[in-house]
């Protein structure tokens, strides 16, 4: 019996040591606990699992103004420098994630303004990606957090960063702009629109959000991020012109709408885009100016 107990202790010790190391490093600042300060901690956390970083950061530092959407909203977030805004937009995010993140955030803090970035490719019945669900589950307790693959990887990389001088890079070498541009037009774009149908359920969910915002005096603003005209044409290639019009019409029933995804001097110029879907910093500044030039709540 004694031998069995000793064997159990020996078996458990590595797990105890691991949890202690995770709590010391705490790569995502779980429960807002910081034992050590590491130079690349935030960058590593964002790179390994941005959903987890943003959700825990919002719980630790909630704000009344939130930005929702996908990577295109992330691009706009660079221009929102006020600490009164939180970026809850996720690269590769879906409309389902936008909706669920809103309902989660409103339980954390009394919201003032919600800025939602959404393009037609997200307004699709078949777009049901929901990575946030896993994130909300794994942060429910210290054990699921500590033993998640994201926490493990981020902990290891932070330890590694203590012993090497050069900055750790988690990203593979990127394609050239021309090659990636063609890939987005020939592969990514058609993939979005091949299986496409009007999202009755999503419209109903957004309408519930709109009604909640009206009832609770929350400013709800939708903006349609600009994409290059080449990417816009993919919608026409899939005969989605009428659905595109319906999409904008629907948004107008829900809140204030700014549509930048139109044929314009900006969207015709490839130099304004990093790839057909993502605008550059200069366009981000113009969009930011249009969205906030006639408002003052961003700086209140």
N, C-alpha and C positions, 0 to 999 in steps of 0.2 A: 504493500500500500504506500509506504514511504517512498519507494522508488518511483511509483506511478505519479505521485504528487510532484516529486523532483523533476520528472520528465515533463510534466505539464508546465511547471515553472520555466524550465529551459525553453520549452516551445513558445511560451507567451512572451518571454523577455525581448526577442527581436521586434515583436509588434509594439511593445511598450516603448522601446527605444525609438522606433520609427515615428510613433505618434508624438513623442516628445520633440523630435527633430522638426516635424511638421509644424507643431505649435510654436517652436522658436522662430522658424523661418516665416511661417504663416503667409504664404505667397499672395493670398487674396485678402489679407486683413480680415479674416473671419471674426465676427463679433467685435470688430474695430480694435483688435488686440495687436499691438506691435511690440515685439520684444527686441528686434534688431532692425536697424535701417540698412538697406542694401541699395547700391547705386542703380542697378538695373531691374529692381524688383517690379516696378509698375509696368515697364516695357515688356518684361518676360511674361507677366500675368496676362496682359492684353493680347500678346502674340499666341500664347498657348490656348487660352479660352476666353475670348472677349465677352461672351455672354455672362460668364461667372464673375468676371471682374466688374462689369458695369452694374450688375444686379446687387452685388455685395457693396460696391462703392455707393450706390444710391441708398441702400439701407443705412450705411454709416454716415452719409452726408446728403440727406434728402433735400430737394429743392422743389419749389412750387411750379417751376416751368420745365417741361420735358420735351425732348425731341425724339420722335419715333420714326422708324422707316428702315431702309436697308443701307447698303454701302454708299448710295448717293446722298443720303441724309448725313452719313458720317462725314462726307466731304464738306457739307455745309457747317457741320459742327466745329470745324476748324475756325470759322469766322465768329462763332458765338463765344466770346471770351468772358462774358459775365459769369461769375461763380453762381449766379442765381438760376443757371440752366444746367440740366443734366442730359447727357447724351445717352439715350436708351435705344439707339438705332444699331442694328446688327448687320454686318456684312453677310450677304446671302440670305437676309431675313425675309420672312413671308408676311402676308397680311394677317394671318392667324397669330403670328408672334406680336405684331403691332397691337392687335385687339387684346390679347391676353396680358401683354405688358401694361397696357393702360389700366385694366381692372386691378392688376396687382399693385401698380404705383399709387392709385387713388386710395388704397388702404394704408399706404405708408405715410402719406402727407396730403394736406389739403391743396389741391392743384389750383393754379391760377391760369396758366396758358399751356395748351398742348399743340405742338406743331408736328403735323404728320406728313411725311414725304411718301408719295405713292404714285407709281406709274402703272400703265395698263397691264404690264406683264405680271404684276402682283394681284391685280383684280381679276382673278381667275378661279373658277370653281375647283379646279384640279391642283391648285397651288396650296398644299396643306403642310408644308414643312413646319416642324415645331420643335426646334432644338432647345428653346427656352424651357420646355417641360422638364427635360433632363436636368437642367441647371437648377430649377426650383426644387427638384427632388433631392439632389445631392447636397444642397446646403441646409437641409432640414435639421441635421444634427452633426455634431463634431466627427462622428465615425464615418458617415457617408461622405462628408467633406474630406476628411483626412485620407481615406482610402480610394478616392476617385482618381482616375488616371490623369486628370488634368492637374490636380493638386500634387500628385506624385512627380509628374514631369516638371512642373514649375518649381517645386522644391529642389529637385536634382539640379536644374539649370541655375538656380540661385546659388547653390553650394559651389557649382562649377565656376560661376562668375567670381567667386572669392579667390580663386587660384590661377586665373588667367587674366592677362592684362587687356587683351583685345576684346572688343564688344562681341557678345554672342549674337549670331544671326540665325534666325529660325526659318528664314525664307529661301526657297530655291532661286536659282538664277532666273530672272524674268526673261520672257520672250522680247524680241525687239518690238517697237511700237507697231511697225507695219505688219509683222507676223501676227501679233496679238489682235490687231484691228481686224484682220481677215478672219481670224478664229472667232471673234465675237459676232461678226456678220454672218459667217457661214455655218457656225455650230451653235453658239450660245443663243443667239436671237431666234433662229428657227425652233430650237428646243423649247423656248418659252411659249411659242404660239402654235405649235403643232397640235397639242391637245388643249383646247381652250373652250370655255363655256361661261355664260353669264353667271356670276356668283350670287345667287339669290340669298343664300345664307349669310355671306359676308356683308351684303348690303343691309340685311336685317340687323346684324351685329353692330355695324357702324352707326345705324340709326339709333340703336339703344345707347351708344356712346354719346351721340349728338344730343339726345333727349336728356341724358344724365348731365351733360355739360350745361345745357340751358337751365335745367332745374337748379344746378349748383353754382351758377354764375362763373363758369369756366370758359375761357376763350378757346375755341376750337378752330384751328387754321389748317387747311390742306394746301400743299403745294406739289406740283407735278414737276419733278426735276427735269432739266433739259437733257436730251440725248441728241447725238448727231443726226442729221437728216437721213443718212444712210441707214441708221438703226430704226428711225421712224418709218421708213419705207417697208420694213419687214412686216409691219402690221397690215399694210395694204396688200402685200404679197399673200397674206393669209386671209384676205377678205374680212378684215376686222374693222373697217372704217365706221360702220354703224355702231358696233360695240364700243369703239373708242369714244364716239359722241355720247353714247349712253353713259359711259364711265364718267365723263366730265359733268354731264347733266345730274347724275346721281350725287356727285360730290357737292354740287351747288345746292342740293336740298339738305345738306348736312352741316355746312358751315362756310366760312369764307374760303375762297379758292383762288390760288395763283397758279396759272398754267404756263409753264415755261417750255413745255415740250411741243413746240410749234415750229413751223418753217420760218426761220428768221435769219438775219445776218450772223447771229451768234451760232445757231445750230448748223449753218452751212459751212462754217470754217473749222476744218479738222484741227487747226492749231489751238482751238479752244478746248480740246478734249484730250485726255490721257488715253482713252479708248472710246469706241462709239457710245458707250453707256455712261461714262464718267467724265464730268467737266473738270477743268483745271482750276487753279486757285483764283485766277483773275475773274472767271465766270462766277465762281463762288462769292466773290466780293460783290459783284453786280446783283446776284440773286439776293444776297443778304441785305443790300441796300434797298431793293424793291420791297422785300418783306417787312423791313423794320423802319423805313424812312418816315412813315406816317404814324408811327406808334411810339410810345414812350415807356411802356411797361417793362421793356427789357432792362431799362436802367433805373427803374424806381427803387 
